[in-house]
């Protein structure tokens, strides 16, 4: 399954790093930057999270919220957030159903070995819950600025 611009974002309820349930539709009336990343505390994922954190005041000024999703559990998310001072929610998609719904659970190849994993992707969702922009196979450098420019 693939989600493209103009498609209603699949709703979900997942556990956030805080232990609270986070429901996507609970953010109606605000823009949502929903980014999927492979794993907490790895170089690319750390750089991406820190870039969003640095830009967070600018995103807040656009009435947008940033939410990160990976298959890591709540404990790992909390450790990651504490280590890097992240203040936006990270949610756990342990069973991968939300990753599948957004089409980011894909076959990858690394050194000739095939496996399934999260394709680094970002979805910009408008105040009505409709996807307005999709970035797939995200390159981390400059990505947060590109997302912010799209919102502004």
Secondary structure, 3 states (H helix, E strand, C coil): CCCCCCCECCCCEEEECCCCEEEHHHHCCCEEEEEECCCCCCHHHHHHHHHHHHHHHHHHCCCEEEEEEECCCHHHHHHHHHHHCCCCEEEECCCCHHHHHCCCEEEEEECCEEEEEECCEEEEECCCCEEEEEECCCCCCCHHHHHHHHHC
